[in-house]
């Protein structure tokens, strides 16, 4: 199904420093955008995923700062690593 491209979203992205690439999304065939070396599809909402992950990483760092329990530090550190990996996908 082909939907109309959200021109307002595109304008915001371009203003934020993103640029349109000549590639298209494999899932929805929207043009792909590139920002900070990351290519994403505005329709599949990778940007939203990015925001969620960023928020969780910040939360984990705060938790890490406040704990002195070694097991918990290890757990949090692993969680942060996992989130960072997901973010790159
Ligand atoms: Zn897509």
PDB file of the backbone (N, CA, C, O) and the ligand in Angstrom, with CONECT records:
HET     ZN  A 101       1
ATOM      1  N   UNK A   1       0.850  -1.200   0.000  1.00  0.00           N
ATOM      2  CA  UNK A   1       0.000   0.000   0.000  1.00  0.00           C
ATOM      3  C   UNK A   1       0.886   1.251   0.000  1.00  0.00           C
ATOM      4  O   UNK A   1       1.793   1.378   0.823  1.00  0.00           O
ATOM      5  N   UNK A   2       0.620   2.146  -0.907  1.00  0.00           N
ATOM      6  CA  UNK A   2       1.417   3.368  -0.982  1.00  0.00           C
ATOM      7  C   UNK A   2       0.648   4.523  -0.357  1.00  0.00           C
ATOM      8  O   UNK A   2      -0.452   4.863  -0.791  1.00  0.00           O
ATOM      9  N   UNK A   3       1.238   5.111   0.653  1.00  0.00           N
ATOM     10  CA  UNK A   3       0.606   6.257   1.320  1.00  0.00           C
ATOM     11  C   UNK A   3       1.247   7.549   0.836  1.00  0.00           C
ATOM     12  O   UNK A   3       2.323   7.528   0.239  1.00  0.00           O
ATOM     13  N   UNK A   4       0.603   8.648   1.087  1.00  0.00           N
ATOM     14  CA  UNK A   4       1.172   9.953   0.754  1.00  0.00           C
ATOM     15  C   UNK A   4       2.359  10.220   1.674  1.00  0.00           C
ATOM     16  O   UNK A   4       2.314   9.913   2.865  1.00  0.00           O
ATOM     17  N   UNK A   5       3.403  10.784   1.118  1.00  0.00           N
ATOM     18  CA  UNK A   5       4.559  11.125   1.933  1.00  0.00           C
ATOM     19  C   UNK A   5       4.214  12.353   2.778  1.00  0.00           C
ATOM     20  O   UNK A   5       3.697  13.350   2.274  1.00  0.00           O
ATOM     21  N   UNK A   6       4.503  12.256   4.029  1.00  0.00           N
ATOM     22  CA  UNK A   6       4.221  13.335   4.976  1.00  0.00           C
ATOM     23  C   UNK A   6       5.212  14.479   4.742  1.00  0.00           C
ATOM     24  O   UNK A   6       6.344  14.441   5.227  1.00  0.00           O
ATOM     25  N   UNK A   7       4.776  15.487   4.000  1.00  0.00           N
ATOM     26  CA  UNK A   7       5.713  16.558   3.611  1.00  0.00           C
ATOM     27  C   UNK A   7       6.156  17.400   4.803  1.00  0.00           C
ATOM     28  O   UNK A   7       7.257  17.951   4.804  1.00  0.00           O
ATOM     29  N   UNK A   8       5.303  17.497   5.812  1.00  0.00           N
ATOM     30  CA  UNK A   8       5.658  18.273   7.000  1.00  0.00           C
ATOM     31  C   UNK A   8       6.817  17.583   7.742  1.00  0.00           C
ATOM     32  O   UNK A   8       7.755  18.224   8.216  1.00  0.00           O
ATOM     33  N   UNK A   9       6.707  16.252   7.821  1.00  0.00           N
ATOM     34  CA  UNK A   9       7.731  15.454   8.475  1.00  0.00           C
ATOM     35  C   UNK A   9       9.058  15.587   7.723  1.00  0.00           C
ATOM     36  O   UNK A   9      10.123  15.718   8.327  1.00  0.00           O
ATOM     37  N   UNK A  10       8.968  15.551   6.392  1.00  0.00           N
ATOM     38  CA  UNK A  10      10.168  15.661   5.568  1.00  0.00           C
ATOM     39  C   UNK A  10      10.822  17.036   5.762  1.00  0.00           C
ATOM     40  O   UNK A  10      12.042  17.139   5.888  1.00  0.00           O
ATOM     41  N   UNK A  11      10.003  18.079   5.784  1.00  0.00           N
ATOM     42  CA  UNK A  11      10.529  19.429   5.972  1.00  0.00           C
ATOM     43  C   UNK A  11      11.266  19.537   7.304  1.00  0.00           C
ATOM     44  O   UNK A  11      12.343  20.129   7.382  1.00  0.00           O
ATOM     45  N   UNK A  12      10.678  18.964   8.345  1.00  0.00           N
ATOM     46  CA  UNK A  12      11.301  18.976   9.676  1.00  0.00           C
ATOM     47  C   UNK A  12      12.634  18.247   9.662  1.00  0.00           C
ATOM     48  O   UNK A  12      13.620  18.699  10.245  1.00  0.00           O
ATOM     49  N   UNK A  13      12.638  17.105   8.982  1.00  0.00           N
ATOM     50  CA  UNK A  13      13.857  16.301   8.899  1.00  0.00           C
ATOM     51  C   UNK A  13      14.972  17.050   8.188  1.00  0.00           C
ATOM     52  O   UNK A  13      16.120  17.060   8.633  1.00  0.00           O
ATOM     53  N   UNK A  14      14.608  17.679   7.070  1.00  0.00           N
ATOM     54  CA  UNK A  14      15.612  18.418   6.305  1.00  0.00           C
ATOM     55  C   UNK A  14      16.168  19.573   7.126  1.00  0.00           C
ATOM     56  O   UNK A  14      17.360  19.875   7.075  1.00  0.00           O
ATOM     57  N   UNK A  15      15.285  20.208   7.881  1.00  0.00           N
ATOM     58  CA  UNK A  15      15.716  21.311   8.745  1.00  0.00           C
ATOM     59  C   UNK A  15      16.644  20.818   9.850  1.00  0.00           C
ATOM     60  O   UNK A  15      17.545  21.538  10.279  1.00  0.00           O
ATOM     61  N   UNK A  16      16.421  19.598  10.305  1.00  0.00           N
ATOM     62  CA  UNK A  16      17.241  19.050  11.390  1.00  0.00           C
ATOM     63  C   UNK A  16      18.577  18.527  10.876  1.00  0.00           C
ATOM     64  O   UNK A  16      19.381  17.999  11.645  1.00  0.00           O
ATOM     65  N   UNK A  17      18.812  18.676   9.565  1.00  0.00           N
ATOM     66  CA  UNK A  17      20.110  18.293   9.018  1.00  0.00           C
ATOM     67  C   UNK A  17      20.133  16.969   8.292  1.00  0.00           C
ATOM     68  O   UNK A  17      21.189  16.509   7.858  1.00  0.00           O
ATOM     69  N   UNK A  18      18.958  16.347   8.157  1.00  0.00           N
ATOM     70  CA  UNK A  18      18.896  15.076   7.431  1.00  0.00           C
ATOM     71  C   UNK A  18      18.887  15.356   5.928  1.00  0.00           C
ATOM     72  O   UNK A  18      18.516  16.445   5.491  1.00  0.00           O
ATOM     73  N   UNK A  19      19.298  14.364   5.152  1.00  0.00           N
ATOM     74  CA  UNK A  19      19.216  14.557   3.698  1.00  0.00           C
ATOM     75  C   UNK A  19      18.578  13.336   3.060  1.00  0.00           C
ATOM     76  O   UNK A  19      18.698  12.217   3.559  1.00  0.00           O
ATOM     77  N   UNK A  20      17.896  13.573   1.946  1.00  0.00           N
ATOM     78  CA  UNK A  20      17.227  12.483   1.264  1.00  0.00           C
ATOM     79  C   UNK A  20      18.248  11.720   0.441  1.00  0.00           C
ATOM     80  O   UNK A  20      19.054  12.332  -0.258  1.00  0.00           O
ATOM     81  N   UNK A  21      18.231  10.402   0.508  1.00  0.00           N
ATOM     82  CA  UNK A  21      19.160   9.600  -0.287  1.00  0.00           C
ATOM     83  C   UNK A  21      18.454   9.160  -1.570  1.00  0.00           C
ATOM     84  O   UNK A  21      17.262   9.414  -1.746  1.00  0.00           O
ATOM     85  N   UNK A  22      19.189   8.502  -2.460  1.00  0.00           N
ATOM     86  CA  UNK A  22      18.554   8.010  -3.687  1.00  0.00           C
ATOM     87  C   UNK A  22      18.067   6.570  -3.508  1.00  0.00           C
ATOM     88  O   UNK A  22      17.665   5.915  -4.470  1.00  0.00           O
ATOM     89  N   UNK A  23      18.110   6.084  -2.252  1.00  0.00           N
ATOM     90  CA  UNK A  23      17.652   4.723  -1.967  1.00  0.00           C
ATOM     91  C   UNK A  23      16.205   4.740  -1.474  1.00  0.00           C
ATOM     92  O   UNK A  23      15.682   5.765  -1.037  1.00  0.00           O
ATOM     93  N   UNK A  24      15.588   3.580  -1.559  1.00  0.00           N
ATOM     94  CA  UNK A  24      14.207   3.470  -1.082  1.00  0.00           C
ATOM     95  C   UNK A  24      14.054   2.331  -0.087  1.00  0.00           C
ATOM     96  O   UNK A  24      14.790   1.345  -0.138  1.00  0.00           O
ATOM     97  N   UNK A  25      13.095   2.474   0.816  1.00  0.00           N
ATOM     98  CA  UNK A  25      12.845   1.472   1.852  1.00  0.00           C
ATOM     99  C   UNK A  25      12.381   0.159   1.214  1.00  0.00           C
ATOM    100  O   UNK A  25      11.547   0.149   0.308  1.00  0.00           O
ATOM    101  N   UNK A  26      12.942  -0.947   1.709  1.00  0.00           N
ATOM    102  CA  UNK A  26      12.570  -2.256   1.166  1.00  0.00           C
ATOM    103  C   UNK A  26      11.145  -2.638   1.536  1.00  0.00           C
ATOM    104  O   UNK A  26      10.472  -3.371   0.811  1.00  0.00           O
ATOM    105  N   UNK A  27      10.698  -2.126   2.680  1.00  0.00           N
ATOM    106  CA  UNK A  27       9.355  -2.492   3.167  1.00  0.00           C
ATOM    107  C   UNK A  27       8.252  -1.668   2.501  1.00  0.00           C
ATOM    108  O   UNK A  27       7.245  -2.213   2.049  1.00  0.00           O
ATOM    109  N   UNK A  28       8.449  -0.366   2.446  1.00  0.00           N
ATOM    110  CA  UNK A  28       7.343   0.484   2.011  1.00  0.00           C
ATOM    111  C   UNK A  28       7.678   1.346   0.795  1.00  0.00           C
ATOM    112  O   UNK A  28       6.821   2.080   0.302  1.00  0.00           O
ATOM    113  N   UNK A  29       8.907   1.263   0.313  1.00  0.00           N
ATOM    114  CA  UNK A  29       9.409   2.001  -0.859  1.00  0.00           C
ATOM    115  C   UNK A  29       9.423   3.532  -0.709  1.00  0.00           C
ATOM    116  O   UNK A  29       9.495   4.259  -1.700  1.00  0.00           O
ATOM    117  N   UNK A  30       9.355   3.996   0.517  1.00  0.00           N
ATOM    118  CA  UNK A  30       9.540   5.429   0.769  1.00  0.00           C
ATOM    119  C   UNK A  30      10.998   5.793   0.502  1.00  0.00           C
ATOM    120  O   UNK A  30      11.878   4.941   0.630  1.00  0.00           O
ATOM    121  N   UNK A  31      11.263   7.045   0.135  1.00  0.00           N
ATOM    122  CA  UNK A  31      12.672   7.420   0.018  1.00  0.00           C
ATOM    123  C   UNK A  31      13.335   7.371   1.396  1.00  0.00           C
ATOM    124  O   UNK A  31      12.726   7.743   2.399  1.00  0.00           O
ATOM    125  N   UNK A  32      14.573   6.914   1.436  1.00  0.00           N
ATOM    126  CA  UNK A  32      15.279   6.818   2.716  1.00  0.00           C
ATOM    127  C   UNK A  32      16.032   8.112   2.999  1.00  0.00           C
ATOM    128  O   UNK A  32      16.552   8.756   2.088  1.00  0.00           O
ATOM    129  N   UNK A  33      16.082   8.478   4.267  1.00  0.00           N
ATOM    130  CA  UNK A  33      16.806   9.670   4.693  1.00  0.00           C
ATOM    131  C   UNK A  33      18.065   9.283   5.447  1.00  0.00           C
ATOM    132  O   UNK A  33      18.161   8.192   6.008  1.00  0.00           O
ATOM    133  N   UNK A  34      19.026  10.193   5.451  1.00  0.00           N
ATOM    134  CA  UNK A  34      20.263   9.931   6.162  1.00  0.00           C
ATOM    135  C   UNK A  34      20.544  11.069   7.128  1.00  0.00           C
ATOM    136  O   UNK A  34      20.483  12.243   6.765  1.00  0.00           O
ATOM    137  N   UNK A  35      20.852  10.701   8.357  1.00  0.00           N
ATOM    138  CA  UNK A  35      21.205  11.710   9.348  1.00  0.00           C
ATOM    139  C   UNK A  35      22.238  11.134  10.303  1.00  0.00           C
ATOM    140  O   UNK A  35      22.076  10.012  10.783  1.00  0.00           O
ATOM    141  N   UNK A  36      23.282  11.875  10.583  1.00  0.00           N
ATOM    142  CA  UNK A  36      24.374  11.432  11.460  1.00  0.00           C
ATOM    143  C   UNK A  36      24.908  10.064  11.038  1.00  0.00           C
ATOM    144  O   UNK A  36      25.256   9.244  11.887  1.00  0.00           O
ATOM    145  N   UNK A  37      24.974   9.821   9.747  1.00  0.00           N
ATOM    146  CA  UNK A  37      25.501   8.564   9.232  1.00  0.00           C
ATOM    147  C   UNK A  37      24.544   7.395   9.332  1.00  0.00           C
ATOM    148  O   UNK A  37      24.914   6.255   9.052  1.00  0.00           O
ATOM    149  N   UNK A  38      23.309   7.675   9.733  1.00  0.00           N
ATOM    150  CA  UNK A  38      22.330   6.604   9.885  1.00  0.00           C
ATOM    151  C   UNK A  38      21.248   6.777   8.817  1.00  0.00           C
ATOM    152  O   UNK A  38      20.718   7.871   8.623  1.00  0.00           O
ATOM    153  N   UNK A  39      20.932   5.679   8.131  1.00  0.00           N
ATOM    154  CA  UNK A  39      19.896   5.750   7.102  1.00  0.00           C
ATOM    155  C   UNK A  39      18.607   5.166   7.662  1.00  0.00           C
ATOM    156  O   UNK A  39      18.613   4.095   8.269  1.00  0.00           O
ATOM    157  N   UNK A  40      17.514   5.869   7.458  1.00  0.00           N
ATOM    158  CA  UNK A  40      16.249   5.387   8.007  1.00  0.00           C
ATOM    159  C   UNK A  40      15.072   5.760   7.117  1.00  0.00           C
ATOM    160  O   UNK A  40      15.165   6.615   6.236  1.00  0.00           O
ATOM    161  N   UNK A  41      13.958   5.078   7.388  1.00  0.00           N
ATOM    162  CA  UNK A  41      12.732   5.305   6.632  1.00  0.00           C
ATOM    163  C   UNK A  41      11.760   6.091   7.505  1.00  0.00           C
ATOM    164  O   UNK A  41      11.472   5.697   8.635  1.00  0.00           O
ATOM    165  N   UNK A  42      11.257   7.202   6.976  1.00  0.00           N
ATOM    166  CA  UNK A  42      10.364   8.014   7.798  1.00  0.00           C
ATOM    167  C   UNK A  42       9.010   7.337   7.989  1.00  0.00           C
ATOM    168  O   UNK A  42       8.295   7.623   8.950  1.00  0.00           O
ATOM    169  N   UNK A  43       8.668   6.454   7.084  1.00  0.00           N
ATOM    170  CA  UNK A  43       7.374   5.787   7.190  1.00  0.00           C
ATOM    171  C   UNK A  43       7.401   4.670   8.229  1.00  0.00           C
ATOM    172  O   UNK A  43       6.432   4.476   8.964  1.00  0.00           O
ATOM    173  N   UNK A  44       8.503   3.942   8.289  1.00  0.00           N
ATOM    174  CA  UNK A  44       8.618   2.839   9.249  1.00  0.00           C
ATOM    175  C   UNK A  44       9.060   3.358  10.617  1.00  0.00           C
ATOM    176  O   UNK A  44       9.264   2.579  11.548  1.00  0.00           O
ATOM    177  N   UNK A  45       9.204   4.663  10.731  1.00  0.00           N
ATOM    178  CA  UNK A  45       9.411   5.333  12.013  1.00  0.00           C
ATOM    179  C   UNK A  45      10.635   4.906  12.801  1.00  0.00           C
ATOM    180  O   UNK A  45      10.554   4.670  14.006  1.00  0.00           O
ATOM    181  N   UNK A  46      11.757   4.809  12.129  1.00  0.00           N
ATOM    182  CA  UNK A  46      12.993   4.446  12.817  1.00  0.00           C
ATOM    183  C   UNK A  46      13.384   5.540  13.808  1.00  0.00           C
ATOM    184  O   UNK A  46      14.021   5.281  14.829  1.00  0.00           O
ATOM    185  N   UNK A  47      12.990   6.755  13.483  1.00  0.00           N
ATOM    186  CA  UNK A  47      13.307   7.891  14.338  1.00  0.00           C
ATOM    187  C   UNK A  47      12.658   7.732  15.717  1.00  0.00           C
ATOM    188  O   UNK A  47      13.253   8.068  16.741  1.00  0.00           O
ATOM    189  N   UNK A  48      11.444   7.220  15.721  1.00  0.00           N
ATOM    190  CA  UNK A  48      10.734   6.998  16.976  1.00  0.00           C
ATOM    191  C   UNK A  48      11.456   5.928  17.803  1.00  0.00           C
ATOM    192  O   UNK A  48      11.623   6.068  19.015  1.00  0.00           O
ATOM    193  N   UNK A  49      11.873   4.871  17.130  1.00  0.00           N
ATOM    194  CA  UNK A  49      12.608   3.799  17.796  1.00  0.00           C
ATOM    195  C   UNK A  49      13.867   4.379  18.439  1.00  0.00           C
ATOM    196  O   UNK A  49      14.205   4.078  19.584  1.00  0.00           O
ATOM    197  N   UNK A  50      14.541   5.215  17.667  1.00  0.00           N
ATOM    198  CA  UNK A  50      15.762   5.875  18.137  1.00  0.00           C
ATOM    199  C   UNK A  50      15.506   6.665  19.416  1.00  0.00           C
ATOM    200  O   UNK A  50      16.285   6.602  20.367  1.00  0.00           O
ATOM    201  N   UNK A  51      14.397   7.414  19.424  1.00  0.00           N
ATOM    202  CA  UNK A  51      14.054   8.227  20.594  1.00  0.00           C
ATOM    203  C   UNK A  51      13.808   7.361  21.821  1.00  0.00           C
ATOM    204  O   UNK A  51      14.258   7.683  22.921  1.00  0.00           O
ATOM    205  N   UNK A  52      13.095   6.265  21.624  1.00  0.00           N
ATOM    206  CA  UNK A  52      12.785   5.363  22.740  1.00  0.00           C
ATOM    207  C   UNK A  52      14.081   4.801  23.318  1.00  0.00           C
ATOM    208  O   UNK A  52      14.280   4.784  24.532  1.00  0.00           O
ATOM    209  N   UNK A  53      14.957   4.341  22.426  1.00  0.00           N
ATOM    210  CA  UNK A  53      16.212   3.741  22.872  1.00  0.00           C
ATOM    211  C   UNK A  53      17.077   4.757  23.612  1.00  0.00           C
ATOM    212  O   UNK A  53      17.676   4.448  24.642  1.00  0.00           O
ATOM    213  N   UNK A  54      17.131   5.963  23.075  1.00  0.00           N
ATOM    214  CA  UNK A  54      17.918   7.033  23.693  1.00  0.00           C
ATOM    215  C   UNK A  54      17.415   7.298  25.119  1.00  0.00           C
ATOM    216  O   UNK A  54      18.195   7.453  26.058  1.00  0.00           O
ATOM    217  N   UNK A  55      16.107   7.342  25.240  1.00  0.00           N
ATOM    218  CA  UNK A  55      15.476   7.590  26.536  1.00  0.00           C
ATOM    219  C   UNK A  55      15.839   6.480  27.535  1.00  0.00           C
ATOM    220  O   UNK A  55      16.153   6.750  28.694  1.00  0.00           O
ATOM    221  N   UNK A  56      15.789   5.237  27.065  1.00  0.00           N
ATOM    222  CA  UNK A  56      16.091   4.091  27.932  1.00  0.00           C
ATOM    223  C   UNK A  56      17.563   4.085  28.346  1.00  0.00           C
ATOM    224  O   UNK A  56      17.891   3.755  29.486  1.00  0.00           O
ATOM    225  N   UNK A  57      18.441   4.448  27.422  1.00  0.00           N
ATOM    226  CA  UNK A  57      19.870   4.470  27.738  1.00  0.00           C
ATOM    227  C   UNK A  57      20.133   5.520  28.818  1.00  0.00           C
ATOM    228  O   UNK A  57      20.900   5.287  29.753  1.00  0.00           O
ATOM    229  N   UNK A  58      19.490   6.672  28.675  1.00  0.00           N
ATOM    230  CA  UNK A  58      19.656   7.730  29.679  1.00  0.00           C
ATOM    231  C   UNK A  58      19.171   7.264  31.051  1.00  0.00           C
ATOM    232  O   UNK A  58      19.802   7.523  32.076  1.00  0.00           O
ATOM    233  N   UNK A  59      18.034   6.569  31.039  1.00  0.00           N
ATOM    234  CA  UNK A  59      17.462   6.022  32.277  1.00  0.00           C
ATOM    235  C   UNK A  59      18.439   5.035  32.924  1.00  0.00           C
ATOM    236  O   UNK A  59      18.649   5.049  34.137  1.00  0.00           O
ATOM    237  N   UNK A  60      19.030   4.180  32.084  1.00  0.00           N
ATOM    238  CA  UNK A  60      19.961   3.174  32.604  1.00  0.00           C
ATOM    239  C   UNK A  60      21.227   3.810  33.177  1.00  0.00           C
ATOM    240  O   UNK A  60      21.748   3.361  34.198  1.00  0.00           O
ATOM    241  N   UNK A  61      21.715   4.858  32.511  1.00  0.00           N
ATOM    242  CA  UNK A  61      22.918   5.536  33.011  1.00  0.00           C
ATOM    243  C   UNK A  61      22.660   6.153  34.382  1.00  0.00           C
ATOM    244  O   UNK A  61      23.528   6.142  35.255  1.00  0.00           O
ATOM    245  N   UNK A  62      21.439   6.698  34.559  1.00  0.00           N
ATOM    246  CA  UNK A  62      21.077   7.280  35.851  1.00  0.00           C
ATOM    247  C   UNK A  62      21.062   6.200  36.921  1.00  0.00           C
ATOM    248  O   UNK A  62      21.548   6.399  38.035  1.00  0.00           O
ATOM    249  N   UNK A  63      20.493   5.051  36.562  1.00  0.00           N
ATOM    250  CA  UNK A  63      20.410   3.915  37.476  1.00  0.00           C
ATOM    251  C   UNK A  63      21.820   3.428  37.833  1.00  0.00           C
ATOM    252  O   UNK A  63      22.113   3.103  38.984  1.00  0.00           O
ATOM    253  N   UNK A  64      22.670   3.389  36.821  1.00  0.00           N
ATOM    254  CA  UNK A  64      24.047   2.938  36.992  1.00  0.00           C
ATOM    255  C   UNK A  64      24.802   3.837  37.974  1.00  0.00           C
ATOM    256  O   UNK A  64      25.598   3.372  38.789  1.00  0.00           O
ATOM    257  N   UNK A  65      24.526   5.129  37.870  1.00  0.00           N
ATOM    258  CA  UNK A  65      25.185   6.108  38.722  1.00  0.00           C
ATOM    259  C   UNK A  65      24.806   5.911  40.190  1.00  0.00           C
ATOM    260  O   UNK A  65      25.608   6.138  41.095  1.00  0.00           O
ATOM    261  N   UNK A  66      23.564   5.483  40.398  1.00  0.00           N
ATOM    262  CA  UNK A  66      23.047   5.383  41.761  1.00  0.00           C
ATOM    263  C   UNK A  66      23.206   4.019  42.426  1.00  0.00           C
ATOM    264  O   UNK A  66      22.800   3.838  43.574  1.00  0.00           O
ATOM    265  N   UNK A  67      23.790   3.066  41.717  1.00  0.00           N
ATOM    266  CA  UNK A  67      23.925   1.754  42.328  1.00  0.00           C
ATOM    267  C   UNK A  67      25.384   1.427  42.664  1.00  0.00           C
ATOM    268  O   UNK A  67      26.313   1.831  41.964  1.00  0.00           O
ATOM    269  N   UNK A  68      25.548   0.674  43.769  1.00  0.00           N
ATOM    270  CA  UNK A  68      26.897   0.222  44.119  1.00  0.00           C
ATOM    271  C   UNK A  68      26.935  -1.289  44.180  1.00  0.00           C
ATOM    272  O   UNK A  68      27.898  -1.901  44.643  1.00  0.00           O
ATOM    273  N   UNK A  69      25.834  -1.874  43.686  1.00  0.00           N
ATOM    274  CA  UNK A  69      25.726  -3.326  43.660  1.00  0.00           C
ATOM    275  C   UNK A  69      26.359  -3.860  42.369  1.00  0.00           C
ATOM    276  O   UNK A  69      25.913  -3.541  41.267  1.00  0.00           O
ATOM    277  N   UNK A  70      27.411  -4.682  42.529  1.00  0.00           N
ATOM    278  CA  UNK A  70      28.167  -5.157  41.373  1.00  0.00           C
ATOM    279  C   UNK A  70      27.298  -5.914  40.369  1.00  0.00           C
ATOM    280  O   UNK A  70      27.411  -5.720  39.159  1.00  0.00           O
ATOM    281  N   UNK A  71      26.435  -6.776  40.895  1.00  0.00           N
ATOM    282  CA  UNK A  71      25.567  -7.530  39.988  1.00  0.00           C
ATOM    283  C   UNK A  71      24.651  -6.609  39.193  1.00  0.00           C
ATOM    284  O   UNK A  71      24.414  -6.810  38.002  1.00  0.00           O
ATOM    285  N   UNK A  72      24.148  -5.606  39.876  1.00  0.00           N
ATOM    286  CA  UNK A  72      23.255  -4.672  39.205  1.00  0.00           C
ATOM    287  C   UNK A  72      24.013  -3.845  38.165  1.00  0.00           C
ATOM    288  O   UNK A  72      23.502  -3.572  37.078  1.00  0.00           O
ATOM    289  N   UNK A  73      25.242  -3.450  38.517  1.00  0.00           N
ATOM    290  CA  UNK A  73      26.075  -2.689  37.571  1.00  0.00           C
ATOM    291  C   UNK A  73      26.294  -3.508  36.298  1.00  0.00           C
ATOM    292  O   UNK A  73      26.216  -2.989  35.184  1.00  0.00           O
ATOM    293  N   UNK A  74      26.572  -4.806  36.492  1.00  0.00           N
ATOM    294  CA  UNK A  74      26.803  -5.690  35.358  1.00  0.00           C
ATOM    295  C   UNK A  74      25.549  -5.795  34.493  1.00  0.00           C
ATOM    296  O   UNK A  74      25.617  -5.732  33.265  1.00  0.00           O
ATOM    297  N   UNK A  75      24.411  -5.955  35.151  1.00  0.00           N
ATOM    298  CA  UNK A  75      23.137  -6.081  34.457  1.00  0.00           C
ATOM    299  C   UNK A  75      22.833  -4.823  33.646  1.00  0.00           C
ATOM    300  O   UNK A  75      22.448  -4.895  32.479  1.00  0.00           O
ATOM    301  N   UNK A  76      23.012  -3.677  34.284  1.00  0.00           N
ATOM    302  CA  UNK A  76      22.714  -2.398  33.623  1.00  0.00           C
ATOM    303  C   UNK A  76      23.656  -2.183  32.440  1.00  0.00           C
ATOM    304  O   UNK A  76      23.239  -1.754  31.364  1.00  0.00           O
ATOM    305  N   UNK A  77      24.936  -2.490  32.664  1.00  0.00           N
ATOM    306  CA  UNK A  77      25.928  -2.311  31.597  1.00  0.00           C
ATOM    307  C   UNK A  77      25.574  -3.169  30.389  1.00  0.00           C
ATOM    308  O   UNK A  77      25.705  -2.731  29.246  1.00  0.00           O
ATOM    309  N   UNK A  78      25.124  -4.396  30.649  1.00  0.00           N
ATOM    310  CA  UNK A  78      24.719  -5.286  29.545  1.00  0.00           C
ATOM    311  C   UNK A  78      23.508  -4.720  28.818  1.00  0.00           C
ATOM    312  O   UNK A  78      23.438  -4.757  27.590  1.00  0.00           O
ATOM    313  N   UNK A  79      22.560  -4.198  29.580  1.00  0.00           N
ATOM    314  CA  UNK A  79      21.348  -3.623  28.988  1.00  0.00           C
ATOM    315  C   UNK A  79      21.705  -2.441  28.093  1.00  0.00           C
ATOM    316  O   UNK A  79      21.148  -2.286  27.006  1.00  0.00           O
ATOM    317  N   UNK A  80      22.640  -1.607  28.556  1.00  0.00           N
ATOM    318  CA  UNK A  80      23.059  -0.447  27.762  1.00  0.00           C
ATOM    319  C   UNK A  80      23.712  -0.912  26.461  1.00  0.00           C
ATOM    320  O   UNK A  80      23.440  -0.374  25.387  1.00  0.00           O
ATOM    321  N   UNK A  81      24.583  -1.925  26.576  1.00  0.00           N
ATOM    322  CA  UNK A  81      25.244  -2.463  25.389  1.00  0.00           C
ATOM    323  C   UNK A  81      24.224  -2.988  24.378  1.00  0.00           C
ATOM    324  O   UNK A  81      24.340  -2.745  23.177  1.00  0.00           O
ATOM    325  N   UNK A  82      23.222  -3.711  24.885  1.00  0.00           N
ATOM    326  CA  UNK A  82      22.180  -4.274  24.019  1.00  0.00           C
ATOM    327  C   UNK A  82      21.429  -3.162  23.302  1.00  0.00           C
ATOM    328  O   UNK A  82      21.190  -3.241  22.097  1.00  0.00           O
ATOM    329  N   UNK A  83      21.062  -2.129  24.045  1.00  0.00           N
ATOM    330  CA  UNK A  83      20.324  -1.012  23.443  1.00  0.00           C
ATOM    331  C   UNK A  83      21.158  -0.325  22.374  1.00  0.00           C
ATOM    332  O   UNK A  83      20.643   0.067  21.327  1.00  0.00           O
ATOM    333  N   UNK A  84      22.444  -0.183  22.644  1.00  0.00           N
ATOM    334  CA  UNK A  84      23.333   0.468  21.668  1.00  0.00           C
ATOM    335  C   UNK A  84      23.428  -0.344  20.391  1.00  0.00           C
ATOM    336  O   UNK A  84      23.514   0.209  19.294  1.00  0.00           O
ATOM    337  N   UNK A  85      23.410  -1.685  20.545  1.00  0.00           N
ATOM    338  CA  UNK A  85      23.444  -2.555  19.364  1.00  0.00           C
ATOM    339  C   UNK A  85      22.167  -2.411  18.563  1.00  0.00           C
ATOM    340  O   UNK A  85      22.203  -2.300  17.337  1.00  0.00           O
ATOM    341  N   UNK A  86      21.032  -2.413  19.261  1.00  0.00           N
ATOM    342  CA  UNK A  86      19.725  -2.298  18.595  1.00  0.00           C
ATOM    343  C   UNK A  86      19.658  -0.987  17.824  1.00  0.00           C
ATOM    344  O   UNK A  86      19.133  -0.929  16.712  1.00  0.00           O
ATOM    345  N   UNK A  87      20.203   0.070  18.437  1.00  0.00           N
ATOM    346  CA  UNK A  87      20.132   1.393  17.835  1.00  0.00           C
ATOM    347  C   UNK A  87      20.814   1.421  16.464  1.00  0.00           C
ATOM    348  O   UNK A  87      20.410   2.168  15.572  1.00  0.00           O
ATOM    349  N   UNK A  88      21.855   0.594  16.313  1.00  0.00           N
ATOM    350  CA  UNK A  88      22.603   0.591  15.050  1.00  0.00           C
ATOM    351  C   UNK A  88      21.892  -0.170  13.940  1.00  0.00           C
ATOM    352  O   UNK A  88      22.242  -0.012  12.770  1.00  0.00           O
ATOM    353  N   UNK A  89      20.913  -0.981  14.274  1.00  0.00           N
ATOM    354  CA  UNK A  89      20.228  -1.807  13.271  1.00  0.00           C
ATOM    355  C   UNK A  89      19.403  -0.953  12.310  1.00  0.00           C
ATOM    356  O   UNK A  89      18.762  -1.487  11.405  1.00  0.00           O
TER     357      UNK A  89
HETATM  358 ZN    ZN A 101       9.727   2.017   5.198  1.00  0.00          ZN
END
